[in-house]
């Protein structure tokens, strides 16, 4: 496989130089399983595992390989296998909080150039959900693009596009129909030699159908949405890197019913730049936007400049980020405390052995 077609470049070559001196080869993670990885190397597709050292030294799952990562591998070409020795630094990373009570980062896709935020123009259309995706997309380091699928089912296409453009400032918006293969041409500008595009969206928006349409052949399984609520089933059950015939790759992702934030406030500021701009006009720098004199946000809500639902969404996401920061801080403090207890235990044992003449 020509690695340049799937994103390998001179910068990666330079970063990989120390590993090349050790006899390792570069590869890109195509799929992840519970204990193994499918990777694309110059020598072909290999099945890889992590070394014991990587498993032991990783302080969180986010440090382990994810789909889209470039890794350094000790190959066993005769058996079509390899051992992952290291993960190269990520140039971009789309992450969310794990869908559990734990405060852990889950890397959804790595080293992505463009994120297609796919939304359906059927009954599942939801501006608030799209705002949430935009917050994470802006923070990922990749460029967001909104793809409005199922345009053939929408009687108010121009209205829906205008609504999305009203919340996705500076973000390209493309209405398409993946099943009818209409409106796809503008999407190819984001694809090509060495480019990586990840598709993100909830179940049933047509991500797999879109990938099949862009590929020009049926590669991924697709399923119908439920008739009662237009929500989709999880046809895609794992993340997968799919090479394009003319170069570049697409990353398919399972539909996300729960998208908890894992970011700082920069992504929020990018997504809600209209709210931030109004807040900058408030008389007081620490304005809480809840009735203070000279509040530009309240003025915008009164004169219709700012949509109350959008402001409510902004506040909700802001509270969620503050809660996440508090949880992260607590986890770090507990980790430091635990390390301190362990060091104290080792120190006590060392002093005891020294007093007994064992050291």
Secondary structure, 3 states (H helix, E strand, C coil): CCHHHHCCCHHHHHHHHHHHCCCCEEEEEEEECCCCEEEEECCEEEEEEECHHHHHHCCCHHHCCCCCCEEEEEEECCCCEEEEEEECCCCCEEEEECCCCCCCEEEEEECCCEEEEEEECCCCCCHHHHHHHHHHHHHHCCEEEEEEECHHHCCCHHHHHHHHHCCCCCCCEEECECCCCECCHHHHHHCCCCCEEEEECCCCCCHHHHHHHHHCCCCCCCCCCCCCCCCCCCCCCCCEEEECCCCCEEEECCCCCCCECCCCHHHHHHHCHHHHHHHCCCCCCCCCCCCCCCCHHHHHHHHCCCCHHHHHHHHHHHHHHHHHHHHHHHHHHHHHHHHHHHHHHHHHHHHHHHHCCCC
